[in-house]
Structures are given as structure tokens and as C-alpha cells.
Amino acid sequence: MQAAQSLLEFAARSGVRACFANPGTSEMHLVAALDSAPAIRPVLCLFEGIATGAADGYGRMLRQPALTLLHLGPGLANGIANLHNAYRARTPILSLIGDHATYHRANDPPLASDIAALAQPVSKWLKTAATAEDLVALAAEGLDAARRDGPAALILPADIAWSEVAPRAVSVTTPPPADASWTKCIDDAARSLGPTAVILLGGRFLSSRACAAAERVAARTGAQVFVETFPTRMERGAGRARLKRLPYLSEMAVALLAHAQTIVLAGAAEPVAFFALPDRATRLAPPTTRFIELVKPGGETEAALEALAEAVGAKTGPISGAELLAPLPNTDARLDPMGFAQVIAATLPHNAIVSDESNTLGLYAFDAAAGAPPHDWLTLTGGSIGQGLPLATGAAIACPDRRVLALEADGSALYTIQALWTQAREGLNVTNVILNNRAYAILKLEMMRTGVSAQTEAAKELFDLDRPSIDFTSLAAGFGVRGERVSTLHGLAGALRRSYSISGPTLIEAMF
Amino acid sequence: MQAAQSLLEFAARSGVRACFANPGTSEMHLVAALDSAPAIRPVLCLFEGIATGAADGYGRMLRQPALTLLHLGPGLANGIANLHNAYRARTPILSLIGDHATYHRANDPPLASDIAALAQPVSKWLKTAATAEDLVALAAEGLDAARRDGPAALILPADIAWSEVAPRAVSVTTPPPADASWTKCIDDAARSLGPTAVILLGGRFLSSRACAAAERVAARTGAQVFVETFPTRMERGAGRARLKRLPYLSEMAVALLAHAQTIVLAGAAEPVAFFALPDRATRLAPPTTRFIELVKPGGETEAALEALAEAVGAKTGPISGAELLAPLPNTDARLDPMGFAQVIAATLPHNAIVSDESNTLGLYAFDAAAGAPPHDWLTLTGGSIGQGLPLATGAAIACPDRRVLALEADGSALYTIQALWTQAREGLNVTNVILNNRAYAILKLEMMRTGVSAQTEAAKELFDLDRPSIDFTSLAAGFGVRGERVSTLHGLAGALRRSYSISGPTLIEAMF
């Protein structure tokens, strides 16, 4: 059989079920080999940033790697921004990047470039296939690395993909036992907790049980709990723990952590500013704070937090916070950020998945939705915009029985708007809400924070999106997705409910 | 003054007139400093691939570097695919890539990554600013490198951009004299020319004079002339030399070069296959061919070719080929590639600029347009799709008095469709023709060439764009650009003439 076929058959046996692709000539044998691995669903994306972002959403939800299929250096490059977010999220993904045939590289054909250099910054594991015989073993190694650490990338020269190999039995590896090194510092952490302590939660998946345990620890000890600013995935909603995220604005985070003599890190890294600004702190905790790393960044937190709860005598206890919201008032008031958040929360369907790239306008949505029916919340882990629509697309492929809600700022939406087409093609249950304020509002805020007036001529030229206005419903129609425009709270609620009642994707353009 | 200001004031003094931008927080001081350099026009692009592709089109036409303004690693990454094309074209561009403040890097904030690793594969020159004092000298070096070799990149940490520096006089350098090393091999080349010789033309700019000289040499000596498969920019049309490009399909190129005992390279590299395919040649000339490098790849060809013409006794002579086309028949026939090409050629306005990413359907357009009024032709130099609309956008900024015609395949258009908005915003005279066959037709062809049937299930899933059909006129409307759909030759001709008669951008969706 061809090596490409052996690779994909092995991936299917290992549990891979989706391949987000935009292939080219150097990947033709991989495309052909997909027929030998019918368990793997090929999903065409119009741009590689859609493919990698979708693989991120898929991996966050299923906690199993999807494949991406990318075409040489430029195809990879188009996917790097969303691989960066997945790298920060540590999402399991195995990218297959086609390369020129090994003997053609020295000819330096037009599409040649240093693929490994481009892939390294966004790969927890990166190898180039050197022989057809070792390809399956390499794929096994890459899939293991992806499950363990996050995005992995395998560069596959075309002549290796098309080589004939003898079928070879490579065992699917079983996952290693969960890291339990936290047992060593449970006592230290338990002793340190009190009113001057903070627990900072992170990791690839903040389960409702992990969050509940952290909340019980806080209730018992007087410590405060925060979730890292941009969690990968968090189970929450009515009946679950009501946890706050550490604010994005560093000055607010500094104030909240000012009392922290101890910070227990559970899957999160030491909190730092998103950007340095003149004369402001970049490390957000006081310099005297003692850090206890209970679970390393990205690690599994549930068992550690439940053990910690038991250690402080809070093995069980009531959930403090979130309750179901009151019914939504029927109001024709124009959209505003707080009202928007309330409508989102009040209409959210049970078991929804929220892909949140709503930036400034969506500021209140997370807190408001704490009382909405149980749901998962996914955020912009790496700060690389253009994540939200692809992430929603992949999450919907992963979880066809759940409604996905993408809360998407206009400027960010325009990075990867082509995701709508894949949603239409695959009939995905995604409700895309575009928060349209006709500006990169975050930049106006950031420019003031850097100490520069946001009223310079160039800033006006570069921060506003209103000349001409962008019509997102037309864009949606162009990609085969139903769209409607709303400008009142009542209109938004109606559009959301209509969207949730039908299958397939919709777009709601929320005019602020 | 702030270092950012010193940098942009110097760039303006050096002749920089445009900055294609999608900035973020780490570039705020550069945005503010643009007000100090009003000669530099800030052009907002909705995605960095638009910014870099536009800088490529701008640089190809004006032969002067524009700036791009990119946000950290992910912003750069989004621009890499079109920088790859510019790298292959050797277009003068200076990219300014904002980075985190130097003292913040060790904190590994979410948006941090190895920017230099990402930039290296697409940069002829790459440096990271280390001090505010040296920033202007570094910019001078980068601009020189861009003019001489092609895309240059300067990584600028935020704290260096916002540092105060004393104004410092750095001289604008004068360009070095043109490389005249070709004088040494003129005699050798002249002696070698005859019916078994081929002249292969390339370089950053194939002027009509360079092409005419090559044609006179061919007429005198019996040698054949080809232009490299994907020339950066070529002046051509009625009254100018009618030169053929070396075909993209390697089997055709091999046949055309089979007789070549000598190939004189004038600005082009030795011809190689775009992709390796099983059992096919990757070097297109016979192994016994002798190569004479008259002008190195990317070099200036005009003086060398005129000297060569003089050396073979062809200093003057008639232009052989291209004549004005006969009037277009008024036909309601449905669009087909040959008819399409004739309509494009017959309606092309005087002095147009054609950005050609028409791929399979546009195959005949180049040859047909040889008889159209004089124009420039720009091609997909690096094979990284999604170039055409951004390239057209930048060419239109560079040459506001000329009509730009983008011939754009549907699949490629969808990579960077956001370029339409910048065209609308800036009121650019671009006619965007989308060749819509609802497929990645090139992949079907390539799959057959690789020896695999294009009828596999996965291939059907991954090569077709017809489920759902994409409505490009809706997409255009969404971005503020007038659009219309045509399906006959007559309809296309009318739409083109309407488009050429009004100012501002239009989109014509040509249904095949």
C-alpha cells in the first residue's frame, strides 16, 4: 500500500475522526488515501485559518486530535494564527503539512520555503518524515504528543507519501496515567489557603467538578478563586460554580491580586499582562507573592482540586452562586453591552457551547451567562484574532447534538469570515452573532492605555470600519448562510430564539 | 521625539508613500507617529494577507518599497503567504512587525512567539531593533535591502518604539549603480545563440524595451525566447513584442526545451517543475544543456538584452508579433475559456494593469491579450494562492490613473476576499473578475497528473465548491463593492465596459 494510506488508516485506528483540509498538489496522495480511512470525515475549509481554528474547536470539545491537511509553507502559514491560539490552549491537533518531493527541494521550486521554521513556533512536536517505512511510527508519536502537549505537526514530502510500503502493525498506544505529581504539594497548598490566598485555575478543560471543588475550597478557607483570563474551555452555568475570570485589563487584575500573599496555580501560569504599557506592571501579582504550583500550566485539575477540597475539609458542600436568570423583559431598547449580555444569557439553550471572541462589546456576556443553563465557554487563548467562527465550526463538528453560539466582534469576524461556508456545507448548528460597532474598538481603548490620544488622523483611518459599512447579512448570504440584522434587545432575543429552533447555521448581525 | 516618529519621518524622507496596515496594541506608537509623516498614506486592510499582497502589487508597479504594519507573530503569520509571493518576485517591501516590550518577553504573554523564525523564510533582510538610537539607521538598511533584494522585515519591540531619542540626521542613501556584470558574458551569449538556443527572460520588471530586444535577438539568430512561467511584471500588448511564457505543465515545457543545447538566462533561474510528480522530470531542460547566466535571477534585464541585441547585429528591427485585435463579435454564447480570453483582450483599456490569478479557466487570457492595448501583466510568482485581489488593490494605490483588472479564480479569490473592502474604502479603480467554476479545478487536473483518479470520494468532497454555491455578488455587496453576474460572452463584454467607464471598484462574477 502507499505510505499515505498506511498513515491515514493508522490515524483512523487511533481514533481520529475528522480532517480539516485545504489541500494542494503535494497532498494529492493523502486526499486519495482518505478513501481508505472512511472513519475520518474530510471537512473542506476555504482558507487554512479556518481549518486550524476548526481543529482547535474540535479538539477542545472532544479532547481527541483532529487532523489538518495543509499545503506546503504558505498553506501552513495561513493556518499559523489559529494554531498559535491552539498552542496556547494546548489543544490536541496533528497537522499534516505536505512538502515537495525530497529530490525536488534542491531545485528550489516556486512554492518551496522553510516549512519547519514556520511550524516550530506553533508546534509542541514537529518532525519531517524521512522514510516511508517509519511514517506510521512517526504518526503514532505525533498523535501521542498532540494528546499530551498540544499541536503537533508532521511534514510529509510528496515522494514519501506516494511510496509503496509493506503493511506494518504499529500498536495504538494507550494514554499514560494522569500526572499525579500534585499529591506532593496538596498539604502545602492546603496549609497556605486563607483570606490572603488566591487560587488561579486554568488548564485544557475546567470541568464543572473542578470548578465546584475550587469554590468549596474558597468557601471553607476564605481564599479567592479566579479563572485565568482566557481559559481554553470551562463548564459552567446555572447550578454550577460561579467563578470569575481574572480581568484582561492589567490594572484591574493588579488591584484584585494586591492582597495575595500566596497564589495556588492549578493548571494556570503566573498571571502576566497581555501587553506591556509604559510605566505599568507586567507581572500582575505583588513581587512578594509566593506561588505554589499545584498543577502545571495546561494540566488536568479535577483530581487535584477535589483532593485539595478534601484536605481542607470541603469534600462536599453547596454550590454558591449561579442561579437561573429571571425571564427577559420585552424591551425595544437599542442594543447596549449590558442588555446584550442579558439577552444572550436569558436565551441560551441547554448544553450550548459558546465560542467567545466578542472583545469589548461582549465584556459582560460571560458573567451574565453564569446563570444561564449549563454550557461550555471557549475563549481566545492566544489573543490571535479570527478564532471565533472557525472554533465554533469545529466545535459543531465535534458535538452535532449541541447548539454552538459564536459571539464574534466585527473586526475579528472579518479575519476568517469564510468559516460560514463550511458551516453551511456541513449543515452545522451554529448561531453566529456579529457584534457590529464598525470599529476596532479595542484599539481605541489600547491606544489611550498606551498614553497616546486615540484621536490622531492615522488612528481614525486605521481603527474605524465604517467607510464603507460592512453588511454581514450580505456576506452570510454569499456563503449560503441565513442572516438577519437586529438593533434592539427584543429583536436580538427573537432572532436568537428563531435560530435555536431550526437546524443549520444562521448569522445575526447585532448593530450597536 | 519618540523613536517610532523618527523611524516614520525617515521613511517618508526616503520616498516611502504608503503603509498597508492592520495594527494592534504593540504598534500603537507607530500608528500615532504616522501623523508626523503625512506623506505616508495609511491604508487599512481587514486581514494581514491583504496588506502584504497589496504591498507586493504596489512595489511591483512603483519599484519603491511600501511599508506593512503587522501585529506580532500572528499578524505576520497572516501575511506570510503573500510575502512568500513577494519574496519570489523580489518586490521591495519593508514590513514593520511590532513585538512585545523587550522586558516583557520573558513573561511569555499569550501573544508571544518566535517572530524571527516566522519571518526568516520570507525575508531577504531581517533584523530586530535593539536600541532606539539605532532604529533609523536600521530602517535605512532595511529600505536599501528591500530595494536591492526584495522583502525586508524589521521587528520593533514596543518599548523601543516608545522610547525618546534625540533627532539624528541619517542620510537617505542613493541607490548603487546597476549591476553590469553581464558585460563579461555578452560575447559568450552572442556566440552561442542559434536555432538550438533558448533565451529565458525573468526579473523584477520585464520592460517593453527588454522584451523587444530579446525578440530582435531571436529574429536575428533563430534562438527561441520564453518568459519564465510566472513573471513578476511584464510590459506588453499591441505594438510590443509578443513573447510566450514557458508553460506551467512541466511535460509541455520539457517538450519545448528538448532541443535546447544552450539556454541564456536573463533574470530567470534554471527552469524547474512547479511540483515533482511520480516518474516525471523536475529539471525541465535536457541534462546536457549549457546555461549561460547573462543576468542573475531577479536582476535588471533591459541594458543586458539591448547590449546582446547589438552584439548579434540586431540593435534595431521591427516588432514581430502583437497587433490590435479585431472587434469583438456580439455573441450570446455561454462563457468558455477561449471566448473569455478574447473578450478580456478585446475590451482591455489602454495602459491597464492585469493581476492574473485566473489559474485553469484563464489559461488563454495572457496569449489573447498580446494584441490588446499596451498594458502590464502581473502573475502569481510564488504559487501561494490568494494573491490576486490584494495585488490588484496595491497596484491601484500605486497607479491611480490606470485601470486595474484582476482576473481571479473562485477558489483563490476566497482566500483574501476581504481585499474588496479596501478597494471600496479607497475608491480604487479595480475591476475584479471572478472566474467561477465552483471548484478547485487545478486540483482535479493535478490529481490526474499525480497518477491518482480524481474521482475518489474524498476528492469530490475536497475539490468542489458547489455545496452551497458561493454568491460573489453578495460578498461584494457586503464589502461595499458593486457586483454583477454574467454567463455569456456578450454579458461579460458589457459588464467590463460598464466597469471601465466608472470610477471605483466593481466585481463581475463570470459563471462558467
Interface residues (C-beta under 8 A of the other chain):
Chain A: A21 P23 G24 T25 S26 M28 H29 V31 A32 L34 D35 P38 P42 L44 L46 F47 G49 G73 P74 G75 A77 N78 I80 A81 H84 R88 H100 A101 Y103 H104 N107 D108 P109 P110 L111 S113 D114 A117 L118 Q120 P121 V122 A158 D159 W162 F230 A269 V272 A273 F274 F275 A276 P278 T282 R283 T381 G382 G383 S384 I385 G386 G411 L414 Y415 I417 Q418 W421 A424 R425 I442 L443 E446 M447 T450 V452 S453 T456 E457 A458 A459 E461 L462 L465 R467 P468 S469 I470 D471 F472 T473 S474 L475 A477 G478 F479 G480
Chain B: A21 P23 G24 T25 S26 M28 H29 V31 A32 L34 D35 P38 P42 L44 L46 F47 G49 G73 P74 G75 A77 N78 I80 A81 H84 Y87 R88 H100 A101 Y103 H104 N107 D108 P109 P110 L111 S113 D114 A117 L118 Q120 P121 V122 A158 D159 W162 F230 A269 V272 A273 F274 F275 A276 P278 T282 R283 T381 G382 G383 S384 I385 G386 G411 L414 Y415 I417 Q418 W421 A424 R425 I442 L443 E446 M447 T450 V452 S453 T456 E457 A458 A459 E461 L462 L465 R467 P468 S469 I470 D471 F472 T473 S474 L475 A477 G478 F479 G480
